[in-house]
Every structure is written in C-alpha cells, then in structure tokens.
Amino acid sequence: MYIKDYLTEAFKFNDAANKKLLKKVRLLESGGESIKLFSHLINTQKKWMAAIIQDPSYESMHWWDPVYPLDHLEQEWDASTGIWIDYLSGKTDEELQTEKICVNFENSVWAAVPMDIALQLNYHSIHHRAQIQLFIRQQGIEPEFLDYIGTKVIKIS
C-alpha cells in the first residue's frame, strides 16, 4: 500500500467515525465541550493545511476558534476533511515525505513532512473522539462502537 493510500484511508475512517460521533453529540443535553472539541478538530485540519500550502491566512487562524454552531459542524467537518483528501490525491508518496518549511503559531520557522502532519491529524482526532465519547457516556447515552477494526472484520458465523 502506498503512503498516500494509507493516509487517505485514515482520513476516510476518521470521517466516518466522527460523523457517527456527531449523531450522538446532537442528542446531548449539554454538548458545549463536545462541540468545542469537534470544532477544534476542524480548525486543526484547516490550519495545518494552510501551513503546508503557505496560505497567508494561516497566521490569523486559531486552533480553538471559531467554535461552530452544532448545526454547522458536519458541513465544516466535510470541508476540512475534503481539503486533506484532495491534497493527498494530488501528491506522490515522495512529495508526502518531503519537508515543507512553515511558520508556527509562535512565528518560529520549522520544517515538517506532510505525511507526519496527516498522521498527527488522524491520531489527534482519535484522542478527542475518545474524550467526546466519554462526555456522551456521562450524559447517559450509549456511545457508538467506533474502533477501526470494526470496519475491517467480517462476521463469518
């Protein structure tokens, strides 16, 4: 499997898992913290992409703001995931492993490999998805089964 295929599959898995998660977030009586974390995931995908492509708007983007209204989360999530899947589809494995020079939130210059940033975004999503699952359970709602292996196993008997 090529790196870009693996990364694309990871984004698609996170997309499906986070959309299932969002259905449960919509049921919460008190979803503020979940909405904030979900918005953060969207913002990080947008901000990292802006850094990679050296979009000048990067400097004014924030990791935690804006916090999107609940009814806009899926649309914003689709947009932030779509830019990554589109980006990956246009790159070779070699390009995904070639350092990019970026400026971070402290205005220092750094280098990063797009592959590592894509991995970070997916691992970061898993981290916050687990937190949101806990908030769902704490409000008496049964969380979805969102393990990766659940998308791969085939029930035989």
C-alpha positions as CSV (number, residue, x, y, z in Angstrom):
1,M,0.0,0.0,0.0
2,Y,1.3,3.4,-0.8
3,I,1.6,6.1,1.9
4,K,-1.0,8.3,0.2
5,D,-3.5,5.5,0.1
6,Y,-2.9,4.7,3.7
7,L,-3.4,8.3,4.7
8,T,-6.5,8.7,2.6
9,E,-7.9,5.6,4.2
10,A,-7.1,7.0,7.6
11,F,-8.9,10.3,6.8
12,K,-11.9,8.4,5.4
13,F,-12.1,6.2,8.6
14,N,-11.9,9.3,10.8
15,D,-14.5,11.0,8.6
16,A,-17.0,8.1,9.1
17,A,-16.2,7.7,12.8
18,N,-16.6,11.4,13.5
19,K,-19.9,11.6,11.6
20,K,-21.3,8.7,13.7
21,L,-20.0,10.5,16.8
22,L,-21.7,13.8,15.7
23,K,-25.0,12.0,15.6
24,K,-24.6,11.3,19.3
25,V,-23.4,14.8,20.0
26,R,-26.7,16.1,18.6
27,L,-28.5,14.1,21.3
28,L,-26.6,15.7,24.2
29,E,-28.5,17.9,26.6
30,S,-25.2,19.7,27.4
31,G,-22.9,19.4,24.4
32,G,-20.8,22.5,24.8
33,E,-17.5,20.8,25.5
34,S,-18.1,18.2,22.7
35,I,-18.9,20.9,20.2
36,K,-15.8,22.8,21.2
37,L,-13.6,19.7,20.7
38,F,-15.2,18.8,17.4
39,S,-14.7,22.4,16.3
40,H,-11.1,22.2,17.3
41,L,-10.6,19.1,15.1
42,I,-12.0,21.1,12.2
43,N,-9.8,24.1,12.9
44,T,-6.6,22.0,13.2
45,Q,-7.2,20.3,9.8
46,K,-7.8,23.7,8.2
47,K,-4.8,25.4,10.0
48,W,-2.3,22.6,9.2
49,M,-3.3,22.7,5.5
50,A,-2.9,26.4,5.4
51,A,0.6,26.0,6.9
52,I,1.5,23.3,4.3
53,I,0.4,25.3,1.3
54,Q,1.8,28.5,2.9
55,D,-1.6,30.3,2.8
56,P,-1.1,33.7,4.3
57,S,-4.3,33.4,6.3
58,Y,-2.5,30.8,8.4
59,E,-1.3,33.5,10.8
60,S,-4.8,34.6,11.6
61,M,-6.2,31.1,12.1
62,H,-6.6,29.6,15.6
63,W,-6.6,26.1,16.9
64,W,-9.6,26.5,19.1
65,D,-11.6,29.3,17.4
66,P,-14.1,29.5,16.0
67,V,-16.4,27.2,17.8
68,Y,-19.0,26.3,15.2
69,P,-22.7,26.0,15.9
70,L,-23.9,22.4,16.3
71,D,-25.9,22.6,13.0
72,H,-22.7,23.7,11.1
73,L,-20.3,21.0,12.4
74,E,-20.9,18.4,9.7
75,Q,-20.6,20.9,6.9
76,E,-17.4,22.3,8.3
77,W,-16.0,18.8,9.0
78,D,-16.7,17.8,5.4
79,A,-14.8,20.9,4.2
80,S,-11.8,20.3,6.4
81,T,-11.6,16.6,5.6
82,G,-12.1,17.2,1.9
83,I,-9.2,19.6,1.6
84,W,-6.9,16.9,3.0
85,I,-8.3,14.1,0.8
86,D,-7.9,16.4,-2.2
87,Y,-4.4,17.3,-1.2
88,L,-3.4,13.7,-0.7
89,S,-4.9,12.7,-4.1
90,G,-2.6,15.2,-5.9
91,K,0.6,14.1,-4.2
92,T,3.1,11.3,-4.7
93,D,4.5,9.3,-1.8
94,E,7.8,11.1,-2.3
95,E,6.1,14.6,-2.1
96,L,4.3,13.5,1.1
97,Q,7.7,12.7,2.6
98,T,9.4,15.9,1.6
99,E,9.9,18.5,4.2
100,K,7.9,21.7,4.0
101,I,9.1,24.9,5.6
102,C,6.3,26.6,7.7
103,V,5.8,29.2,10.4
104,N,4.1,28.1,13.5
105,F,1.8,29.9,16.0
106,E,4.8,31.4,17.8
107,N,6.2,32.7,14.5
108,S,9.2,30.4,14.5
109,V,10.3,28.7,11.3
110,W,10.1,24.9,11.3
111,A,10.1,22.0,8.8
112,A,7.6,19.2,8.7
113,V,6.8,16.3,6.4
114,P,3.2,16.4,5.2
115,M,2.9,12.7,5.9
116,D,3.6,13.3,9.6
117,I,1.2,16.2,9.8
118,A,-1.5,13.9,8.2
119,L,-0.8,11.2,10.7
120,Q,-0.9,13.7,13.6
121,L,-4.3,15.0,12.5
122,N,-5.7,11.4,12.4
123,Y,-4.2,10.5,15.8
124,H,-5.3,13.8,17.2
125,S,-8.9,13.0,16.0
126,I,-8.8,9.7,17.8
127,H,-7.7,11.4,21.0
128,H,-10.5,13.9,21.0
129,R,-13.1,11.4,19.8
130,A,-12.4,9.4,22.9
131,Q,-13.0,12.4,25.1
132,I,-16.2,13.2,23.3
133,Q,-17.3,9.5,23.7
134,L,-16.7,9.9,27.5
135,F,-19.0,13.0,27.6
136,I,-21.6,11.1,25.7
137,R,-21.5,8.2,28.2
138,Q,-21.5,10.7,31.2
139,Q,-24.8,12.0,29.9
140,G,-26.4,8.5,29.9
141,I,-26.2,7.9,26.2
142,E,-24.6,4.7,24.8
143,P,-21.6,5.8,22.6
144,E,-21.1,4.3,19.1
145,F,-18.6,1.5,18.6
146,L,-16.0,3.4,16.6
147,D,-13.0,1.1,16.6
148,Y,-11.1,0.9,13.3
149,I,-11.2,-2.9,13.4
150,G,-15.0,-2.8,13.4
151,T,-14.7,-1.5,9.8
152,K,-12.4,-4.4,8.7
153,V,-13.7,-7.6,10.3
154,I,-16.2,-9.8,8.6
155,K,-18.6,-11.9,10.7
156,I,-18.4,-15.5,9.5
157,S,-20.8,-17.2,11.7
